[in-house]
Amino acid sequence: LGDYVHVVAGLSKDWGLSGFRVGSLFTHNVQLLAALGNGLGYYQMVSQYTQNAMTHVFQDDEWVDWYIQENKRRIHESYQALEQVLDLIDVPLYPADGAIFAWADFSAYLKNGTEGLWLELFETAKVLFTSGESCAGDKPGMMRIVYTWPEGGTLAVEEMGRRLVAWKEGRS
């Protein structure tokens, strides 16, 4: 892999286990490994309770197979609902594959910059996105939308759609 390629994985994002702050790093970078082995890694150790719980979870092959399939199904359904919702308000969506969020281009609605639009969406439509600028994006009007929920994802996205349609109608 060389010094510049690192493989990082985590339970929160990769398995939807919010709150389980457990991750792993695979690298051939000797300096990075030395830094982690020189005390930095100590502060990132995983508790024995978490190690034990996750060991039992991941040893259950039947559950793991079910979880992966069910998770794919729910994410796909929520993403399709997001596409439909954003079509209602003429907001382009950048295709997302295997992610828990997608990028949407609200630039047609800019009046007072991205942060002004972000605040307007929050205060008026009661939806909370992450502005592209806060993620170091360079195109004004971009919003990051998390469209995944543990259960009822499509219902939540549809509610967001109702709020966004009302917001759009109120702007005209």
MARRO-532325 format. One line per 8 residues: number of its first residue (from 1); for each residue x, y, z of C-alpha. Coordinates in nm, 2 decimals. Each point is the difference from the previous one (the first is absolute). Last residue first. Example, Ala and Ser with C-alpha at 12.3 -4.5 7.8 and 13.67 -1.06 7.14 Angstrom:
// MARRO-532325
2) 1.37/-0.11/0.71  -0.14/-0.34/0.07
This chain:
// MARRO-532325
172) -4.27/3.20/-0.40  0.19/-0.07/0.32  -0.30/-0.16/0.18  -0.05/-0.25/-0.28  0.37/-0.11/0.04  -0.03/-0.04/0.38  -0.33/-0.19/-0.04  0.17/-0.24/-0.24
164) 0.30/-0.03/0.23  -0.22/-0.09/0.30  -0.20/-0.26/-0.19  0.33/-0.14/-0.13  0.15/-0.03/0.35  -0.31/-0.19/0.09  0.06/-0.23/-0.29  0.36/-0.05/0.10
156) -0.11/-0.09/0.36  -0.26/-0.25/-0.14  0.26/-0.15/-0.23  0.24/-0.05/0.29  -0.26/-0.16/0.23  0.26/-0.20/0.20  0.37/0.05/0.07  0.01/0.32/-0.20
148) 0.20/0.09/-0.32  -0.05/0.31/-0.21  0.29/0.22/0.12  -0.01/0.30/-0.22  0.31/0.19/-0.09  -0.09/0.34/-0.15  0.16/0.19/-0.29  -0.11/0.35/-0.06
140) 0.34/0.15/-0.07  0.25/-0.23/-0.18  0.34/-0.03/0.17  -0.07/-0.26/0.26  0.22/0.01/0.32  -0.25/-0.20/0.20  -0.15/0.31/0.17  -0.02/0.15/-0.35
132) -0.22/-0.29/-0.11  -0.25/0.09/0.26  -0.12/-0.28/0.23  -0.38/-0.05/0.00  -0.25/0.07/0.27  -0.37/0.01/-0.10  -0.24/0.23/0.18  -0.14/0.14/-0.32
124) 0.02/0.36/0.11  0.27/0.02/0.26  0.22/-0.28/-0.13  -0.05/0.06/-0.37  0.06/0.37/0.06  0.31/-0.06/0.20  0.15/-0.22/-0.28  -0.10/0.26/-0.25
116) 0.18/0.27/0.19  0.30/-0.23/0.04  0.01/-0.06/-0.37  -0.01/0.36/-0.10  -0.28/0.26/0.05  -0.23/-0.07/-0.30  0.08/-0.35/-0.11  -0.30/-0.22/-0.11
108) 0.14/-0.11/-0.33  0.32/-0.11/0.19  -0.19/-0.27/0.19  0.22/-0.28/-0.15  -0.04/-0.32/0.21  0.28/-0.21/0.12  -0.08/-0.34/0.15  0.03/-0.17/0.34
100) 0.02/-0.35/0.14  0.22/-0.12/-0.27  0.02/-0.32/-0.21  -0.06/0.18/-0.33  -0.10/0.36/-0.02  -0.10/0.18/-0.32  0.01/0.38/0.02  -0.35/0.13/0.05
92) -0.14/0.29/-0.20  -0.27/0.21/0.18  -0.32/0.06/-0.20  -0.22/0.02/0.31  -0.20/-0.32/-0.07  0.31/-0.16/-0.15  0.16/0.03/0.34  -0.27/-0.21/0.16
84) 0.01/-0.27/-0.27  0.38/-0.04/0.03  -0.02/-0.01/0.38  -0.27/-0.28/-0.02  0.24/-0.20/-0.22  0.28/0.05/0.25  -0.23/-0.11/0.29  -0.09/-0.32/-0.19
76) 0.37/-0.07/-0.08  0.11/0.06/0.36  -0.27/-0.23/0.13  0.08/-0.28/-0.24  0.37/0.02/0.05  -0.05/-0.01/0.38  -0.22/-0.30/-0.02  0.26/-0.19/-0.21
68) 0.29/0.09/0.22  -0.20/-0.07/0.32  -0.12/-0.34/-0.12  0.36/-0.11/-0.09  0.13/0.13/0.34  -0.28/-0.18/0.18  0.07/-0.33/-0.16  0.37/0.04/0.05
60) -0.03/0.06/0.38  0.37/0.04/0.07  -0.03/0.37/-0.08  -0.24/0.07/0.29  0.19/-0.21/0.25  0.33/0.17/-0.08  -0.18/0.34/0.01  -0.13/-0.05/0.35
52) 0.34/-0.12/0.13  0.19/0.28/-0.16  -0.25/0.25/0.13  0.02/-0.13/0.35  0.38/-0.02/-0.02  0.02/0.37/-0.08  0.15/0.10/-0.33  0.34/0.18/0.00
44) 0.03/0.34/-0.16  0.19/0.17/0.28  0.26/-0.27/-0.01  0.05/0.04/-0.38  0.17/0.34/0.05  0.24/-0.15/0.24  0.29/-0.08/-0.22  -0.16/-0.29/-0.20
36) -0.23/0.24/-0.18  0.29/0.23/-0.09  0.21/-0.30/-0.11  -0.28/-0.13/-0.22  -0.03/0.34/-0.16  0.37/0.02/-0.06  0.01/-0.36/-0.14  -0.27/0.06/-0.26
28) -0.11/-0.34/-0.11  -0.35/0.07/0.12  -0.32/-0.17/0.13  -0.21/0.20/0.24  -0.29/-0.11/0.21  -0.29/0.16/0.16  -0.22/-0.01/0.31  -0.21/0.29/0.13
20) -0.31/-0.21/0.05  -0.24/0.29/0.05  -0.16/-0.04/-0.34  0.02/-0.36/-0.11  -0.10/0.05/-0.37  0.24/-0.28/-0.10  0.25/0.19/-0.22  -0.06/0.35/0.14
12) -0.01/-0.06/0.38  0.19/-0.33/0.00  0.31/0.14/-0.17  0.23/-0.07/-0.28  0.33/0.17/-0.12  0.23/-0.14/-0.28  0.31/0.22/-0.05  0.17/0.08/-0.32
4) 0.29/0.26/0.00  0.29/-0.19/0.14  -0.01/-0.29/-0.24  -0.29/-0.24/-0.05
